[in-house]
């Protein structure tokens, strides 16, 4: 009898453990990850919703700039040397044809300087000013929407921190209202929800800041290329046949 009772208790214990395990597994399957969109907005509140909107704006700007830079062909500079060679040979029309084919900011800036020279006998300083003017316009177009990425990168962590502070205030208000009968799970849940907004803010800010720095680096490369091309165009105009020589050269 004693053996049968022990066996029955063992079977019952095994069944109970199996039921507990199955319940736990079912609960874990039903539980959604912390990064699921629905629970994220539900627990984070309006601040997380605002951060989600900022993330959409940031992603749209990043994709737009990538497409713009790709279509502009910022890395194409194989036309500079042939154009400068034509300028040095005195063939401004041929140089203009070379720089008119590529649809890049650098080519348009060089073309503006050559057209300015073809319109009249301008000084080298005037040609350089025309290249600088068109180059500034092209760089301004490349830098469009940078302010949005800068704002999102700076504001998102602050919004996340604000959500954390508000969540901590609410958690401690519940702690105070509970008096001596405080459930620790209530406090820990409030803190978890509060820290969630900081995590979301950082996740939104990091891509915006990273993309902004990469885009600014690309624009700096184009700016340096424009300065170099402008100097080479001016030197080519000065060295072309029939160009007036400076007093120092005479």
Beta strands, then each sheet from edge to edge (+ up, - down):
end
